[in-house]
């Protein structure tokens, strides 16, 4: 009988710890990524409610995230991020825009593909979604001049990268 009470008490402690950790904003990177991705998708779903949403863009975590550097940003004299430099030289003869096109080639036939990045240090997932919706730095990767209403599929990929103590949110949007 005492063993059952001890096990029940231990289980209650584990559950309480899990609840407290979840409520304190201690989400892991993948949880945070998912929350931001769902929030970004919701922005598009409000405008186009019949859009089918999927999550994850493998090239974002395999190719783009490892190469990302804050040098991709143009900053003002006070160090504030202004925009992403699409002409930033990645390596001999290749710019950021070309690198993104090569990395996201699997989505070349889509109507709209863009890469968004911003400093998300200290931001909750909700604050990151708000930052995305307020005009975060973007590079258009692929674009076809079609009516936005023909886009019925949306793919959202989100990941984070920490560089020199700053966290950056990286987002890829694919509409087809």
C-alpha positions as a Python dict, from the first residue, in 0.01 Angstrom:
ca = {
    (1, 'X'): (0, 0, 0),
    (2, 'X'): (283, 240, 85),
    (3, 'X'): (447, 159, -250),
    (4, 'X'): (131, 261, -439),
    (5, 'X'): (117, 590, -246),
    (6, 'X'): (485, 656, -316),
    (7, 'X'): (439, 583, -686),
    (8, 'X'): (130, 803, -699),
    (9, 'X'): (317, 1083, -523),
    (10, 'X'): (615, 1045, -759),
    (11, 'X'): (384, 1051, -1063),
    (12, 'X'): (208, 1361, -931),
    (13, 'X'): (546, 1529, -885),
    (14, 'X'): (653, 1447, -1240),
    (15, 'X'): (324, 1578, -1380),
    (16, 'X'): (351, 1897, -1173),
    (17, 'X'): (706, 1953, -1294),
    (18, 'X'): (596, 1902, -1653),
    (19, 'X'): (311, 2150, -1610),
    (20, 'X'): (532, 2410, -1443),
    (21, 'X'): (799, 2376, -1711),
    (22, 'X'): (539, 2413, -1986),
    (23, 'X'): (380, 2716, -1824),
    (24, 'X'): (707, 2896, -1765),
    (25, 'X'): (786, 2927, -2133),
    (26, 'X'): (1056, 2662, -2119),
    (27, 'X'): (966, 2524, -2463),
    (28, 'X'): (1236, 2342, -2651),
    (29, 'X'): (1345, 2465, -2991),
    (30, 'X'): (1120, 2224, -3179),
    (31, 'X'): (816, 2319, -2969),
    (32, 'X'): (891, 2687, -3025),
    (33, 'X'): (942, 2625, -3397),
    (34, 'X'): (605, 2450, -3420),
    (35, 'X'): (424, 2725, -3227),
    (36, 'X'): (568, 2994, -3453),
    (37, 'X'): (490, 2790, -3768),
    (38, 'X'): (128, 2739, -3663),
    (39, 'X'): (94, 3109, -3581),
    (40, 'X'): (236, 3210, -3920),
    (41, 'X'): (6, 2964, -4097),
    (42, 'X'): (-292, 3110, -3908),
    (43, 'X'): (-213, 3452, -4056),
    (44, 'X'): (-252, 3309, -4407),
    (45, 'X'): (-554, 3094, -4309),
    (46, 'X'): (-741, 3405, -4193),
    (47, 'X'): (-707, 3553, -4540),
    (48, 'X'): (-745, 3226, -4735),
    (49, 'X'): (-949, 2990, -4514),
    (50, 'X'): (-956, 2704, -4767),
    (51, 'X'): (-578, 2668, -4770),
    (52, 'X'): (-433, 2327, -4687),
    (53, 'X'): (-137, 2370, -4451),
    (54, 'X'): (168, 2149, -4402),
    (55, 'X'): (473, 2211, -4190),
    (56, 'X'): (842, 2166, -4242),
    (57, 'X'): (1082, 2260, -4517),
    (58, 'X'): (1377, 2018, -4497),
    (59, 'X'): (1615, 2253, -4680),
    (60, 'X'): (1564, 2511, -4405),
    (61, 'X'): (1723, 2293, -4138),
    (62, 'X'): (1964, 2101, -4362),
    (63, 'X'): (2108, 2378, -4578),
    (64, 'X'): (1992, 2727, -4486),
    (65, 'X'): (2018, 2714, -4105),
    (66, 'X'): (2381, 2590, -4103),
    (67, 'X'): (2482, 2865, -4349),
    (68, 'X'): (2286, 3145, -4181),
    (69, 'X'): (2486, 3431, -4037),
    (70, 'X'): (2371, 3771, -3905),
    (71, 'X'): (2591, 3921, -4177),
    (72, 'X'): (2297, 3852, -4411),
    (73, 'X'): (2125, 4155, -4255),
    (74, 'X'): (2174, 4516, -4354),
    (75, 'X'): (2187, 4726, -4038),
    (76, 'X'): (2156, 5097, -3979),
    (77, 'X'): (2415, 5309, -3796),
    (78, 'X'): (2265, 5211, -3460),
    (79, 'X'): (2283, 4837, -3534),
    (80, 'X'): (1912, 4791, -3603),
    (81, 'X'): (1822, 4536, -3871),
    (82, 'X'): (1678, 4704, -4180),
    (83, 'X'): (1653, 4420, -4434),
    (84, 'X'): (1812, 4101, -4566),
    (85, 'X'): (2081, 4162, -4828),
    (86, 'X'): (1974, 3947, -5125),
    (87, 'X'): (2303, 4035, -5297),
    (88, 'X'): (2516, 3928, -4996),
    (89, 'X'): (2806, 3712, -5125),
    (90, 'X'): (2775, 3359, -4984),
    (91, 'X'): (3078, 3220, -5164),
    (92, 'X'): (3262, 3273, -5492),
    (93, 'X'): (3008, 3410, -5737),
    (94, 'X'): (2695, 3321, -5538),
    (95, 'X'): (2466, 3566, -5361),
    (96, 'X'): (2221, 3503, -5080),
    (97, 'X'): (1934, 3505, -5331),
    (98, 'X'): (2109, 3246, -5549),
    (99, 'X'): (2193, 3032, -5246),
    (100, 'X'): (1828, 3039, -5137),
    (101, 'X'): (1711, 2951, -5489),
    (102, 'X'): (1951, 2655, -5499),
    (103, 'X'): (1853, 2545, -5148),
    (104, 'X'): (1479, 2567, -5218),
    (105, 'X'): (1491, 2430, -5575),
    (106, 'X'): (1238, 2158, -5480),
    (107, 'X'): (976, 2436, -5457),
    (108, 'X'): (1069, 2613, -5781),
    (109, 'X'): (733, 2531, -5943),
    (110, 'X'): (540, 2685, -5654),
    (111, 'X'): (369, 3020, -5700),
    (112, 'X'): (546, 3192, -5412),
    (113, 'X'): (851, 3106, -5201),
    (114, 'X'): (1010, 3344, -4953),
    (115, 'X'): (1269, 3339, -4677),
    (116, 'X'): (1217, 3552, -4367),
    (117, 'X'): (1464, 3606, -4082),
    (118, 'X'): (1475, 3828, -3777),
    (119, 'X'): (1634, 3858, -3434),
    (120, 'X'): (1401, 3677, -3193),
    (121, 'X'): (1615, 3701, -2880),
    (122, 'X'): (1392, 3700, -2573),
    (123, 'X'): (1069, 3679, -2773),
    (124, 'X'): (787, 3436, -2700),
    (125, 'X'): (642, 3239, -2990),
    (126, 'X'): (347, 3483, -3004),
    (127, 'X'): (580, 3782, -3019),
    (128, 'X'): (769, 3613, -3304),
    (129, 'X'): (446, 3562, -3500),
    (130, 'X'): (362, 3929, -3442),
    (131, 'X'): (710, 4026, -3563),
    (132, 'X'): (662, 3813, -3875),
    (133, 'X'): (325, 3975, -3949),
    (134, 'X'): (456, 4328, -3897),
    (135, 'X'): (701, 4306, -4187),
    (136, 'X'): (1011, 4109, -4089),
    (137, 'X'): (1309, 4111, -4330),
    (138, 'X'): (1237, 3893, -4635),
    (139, 'X'): (1399, 3768, -4953),
    (140, 'X'): (1164, 3661, -5231),
    (141, 'X'): (1301, 3335, -5368),
    (142, 'X'): (1049, 3233, -5634),
    (143, 'X'): (743, 3421, -5753),
    (144, 'X'): (483, 3365, -6024),
    (145, 'X'): (243, 3644, -6112),
    (146, 'X'): (-83, 3466, -6029),
    (147, 'X'): (-384, 3565, -5824),
    (148, 'X'): (-326, 3480, -5457),
    (149, 'X'): (-662, 3304, -5454),
    (150, 'X'): (-524, 3021, -5672),
    (151, 'X'): (-291, 2926, -5388),
    (152, 'X'): (-463, 2641, -5204),
    (153, 'X'): (-157, 2487, -5039),
    (154, 'X'): (72, 2645, -4783),
    (155, 'X'): (393, 2502, -4640),
    (156, 'X'): (559, 2674, -4345),
    (157, 'X'): (903, 2588, -4213),
    (158, 'X'): (1047, 2750, -3902),
    (159, 'X'): (1373, 2698, -3715),
    (160, 'X'): (1595, 2899, -3485),
    (161, 'X'): (1968, 2955, -3472),
    (162, 'X'): (2172, 3112, -3195),
    (163, 'X'): (2477, 3311, -3302),
    (164, 'X'): (2697, 3493, -3050),
    (165, 'X'): (2426, 3486, -2784),
    (166, 'X'): (2147, 3616, -3013),
    (167, 'X'): (1862, 3395, -3130),
    (168, 'X'): (1733, 3429, -3485),
    (169, 'X'): (1404, 3299, -3621),
    (170, 'X'): (1428, 3164, -3978),
    (171, 'X'): (1108, 3105, -4176),
    (172, 'X'): (1035, 2967, -4522),
    (173, 'X'): (690, 3017, -4676),
    (174, 'X'): (580, 2815, -4981),
    (175, 'X'): (243, 2881, -5148),
    (176, 'X'): (109, 2673, -5433),
}
